Amino acid sequence: MDPRREFLRWQPAHPSPEPWHQPGLPGGGGAGPGFPGWLEERLFDQRIVMIRGPLDAHTASGAAAALLTLDAAGPEPVQLHVASSGGDLNAAHAVIDVIDAMAAPVHAVVTSEAGGAVLAVLAAATRRSAYRHARFRLAEPRAAGVTGTADEVAAAAGQHLRELEEVVLRLVEVTGQTRSRVEDDLSAGRILSAEEAKEYGLIEDIVGKQ
């Protein structure tokens, strides 16, 4: 079954007139003060989706809905503007799964910062760029809080490790770095400038004057 149709099948039967407009993100997602409605609509019309602030389940759901909506609207590239220092690994995978299923290419642009789980979202994009003063923080994505029995917690920890391995492998594939170096840099919380991120392989281009 088409993943886009499957996703939309589970949405409410009577959504609001503009379900993708959520505070802080044209096309869904984001944190902090929202944009004026007219600006959100203009950005969405330009096929721009934003991830702002910590990437959590709410933000990921909004971003995924926006990406799916734009993908269904046409094959032109979608711009994903990123300004997030990190978030939950589960939330990142929710966005990544949608990007992987999209027919339209996704061009990610880091506007200010990207770190933790958000780096995995960045790696899933077809093209990756950043503004010249953007910063990147290589850090192990955190898992959402888990409660329950000892067995349940242990099972959740095992699942987190498997998902973390997927992130490492994506970064290895995108950057061309060795797995050991990526793992070491994630453990150390290495910080990169836009130029250093380009040399590392995280991005392909720097936007603006050099």
N, C-alpha and C positions, 0 to 999 in steps of 0.2 A: 504493500500500500504506500502511496505517496506520503512521505512524512509531513508535508505541509498540510495536506487534507486531513491527516490524522490529528495534527495539532489543533486545527481549526474546528474539527468535529467535537472536541471536548470543551470548546469555549461556551459561555452562557448563551442560551437560546435567544435572549433579547439584550444584546450588548448596548452600551451607551452609544449615542450617535458618533462619537469620536473616541473609540476604545483605546487608540494608541497614544492619545495625549494624556500623559501623566506628569505630575510635577517634576520639573528638573530635566526632562528629556523629551525632545521632539521625537515621536515615534516610540515612546515608552522607556521607562527606566531612568536612573539618575537619582541623585540625592541633593539636598539643599534647596535653596530658593528656586522656584520654577521660572521659566521664561514667560513673557507675555504670550497670550494665546496666538496673536497674529504672527509672532516670531516662530513659535513652534510649527504653525501651519506652513510658513514660508520654508523653513528648513526641511520639513517633511516633503513638501512639493519638490525640493531640490534633491530628494533621495538621500538625505543626511539623517543618520541615527547617532545619538550620543550616549556614551556611558560616562556619567559623572559621579564622583564620590565612591564610597565602598560598594563593591559588587555583591549584592545579597540576592535572596530569592525574588524579592519584589522587583528590584532593578533588572535582574535577568529575565523575568517574565515579561516585563514591558519591552525590553530590547528585542527579545525573541519575537514577540507579536509584531513589532514594527518591521523587523527584518523579513518576516514571512509575508506581511502585507505588501511591502515593496517588491519582494521577489515575485509575488503573484501578479503585480501590476505590470511587470515588464522585465526584459533581460538586461537593461542598462545597469552599469555598476552602481552599487550602493556604497556610500561613504560612511564609515564607522569612526566617529571622532571619540577619542579616548582621553579621559582625564581622571584617572583612578589609581590610587596607590596600592590597591589590592582588594581582597574579598574572599568569599567562601569558594572552595574548590568545586562544590556541587553546583553552585550558581554559574561558575565559569563553564563547566561542561554543558549546562543547559543551553548557553549561547553558542558554544562550539558545535554542538550537535546540529543546531539550526543552520549555522554557516556551512557546515559540511554538506547539508542536504539542499542548499540553495542552488538554483540554476544561475542566478545572477552573481557575478563576481563581487566580492567585498573588498574594498580598499580601505584599510585602517590608517588613521592619522592620529598620532599621539600629540595632543595639543599642549599638554603641560607635564604629565607624569604617567607612568605605567609601572606596576610592580606586582609581585606575588601572582595570584591566580589570573590577573588580567593579562599577564604575559602569554599565557596559554591561549587566550582569546586572540591576542595580537598575532600569534604564530599561526592561527587557523585562517587568517585572512589571505586573500590572493596576492595582494600587494600591501606593503607596509612602509610608512614614512613617518616623519616627525618634524615638528617645528624645531628650530635650531637651539632653543633654550629648554627643550623638553629633557626630562630626567627619567632614568630607568633604574629600578631596584630589583636585582635578582634575589628573590627570597622564596623560600618554600611556601606554597599556598597553604593556608590554614583550613582545617576542617570545621564544619558547623558543629556546635555543641551537641554531644550525644549523652543521653541518660538512659538508664535501664539496668538490667542485670549485668553481671560480669561477662557473661557469654555474649550478650548483645553489644556491649562496649568493645569487646575484643573483635567481634565480627565487623563492627564499624571501623575499627582501627585498621583491620586488614584490607577492607574496601578502600579506605583512604590511601593506603600505601600503593595499591594497584592503580588508583586514579593518578596519584602523584607520579608514578612511573610513566604513565601516558603523557603527562606534561613534559617530563624530562626528554622522552623520545621525540616529541614534537619539536622541542627546542633544539635538540641535536640535529634533527633533519633540516630545520630552517636555517640554523646558524652555521652548520658544518663543523661545529666544535665537537670535541670528544665527549663522550658521556661522562667520564670522570671529571672533566673540567666544568661541565655544566652543573653537575652535582655539587662540586666543591664551591662554585660561585653561588649557588642557591643557598648552601649551608652558611656561607660567609656573609650573605646579604650584600653582595657587591653592587655598588652604585656606578652607573655609566652616564656620561653625557650623550647628547645626540650623536656627536661625531664618533665617540667610542662605541655606541650601540650599532652604528653603521659598520664600523670595523669588525665588531663582534659577529655581525650577521643578523641582528635582531630586526633591523630596518634596511631598506634598500636606498631610500632617498631622504634628503633633508630639505624641508620646505623653507624658502626665503633666502635672503642674501647670505653668503658665506663669509 
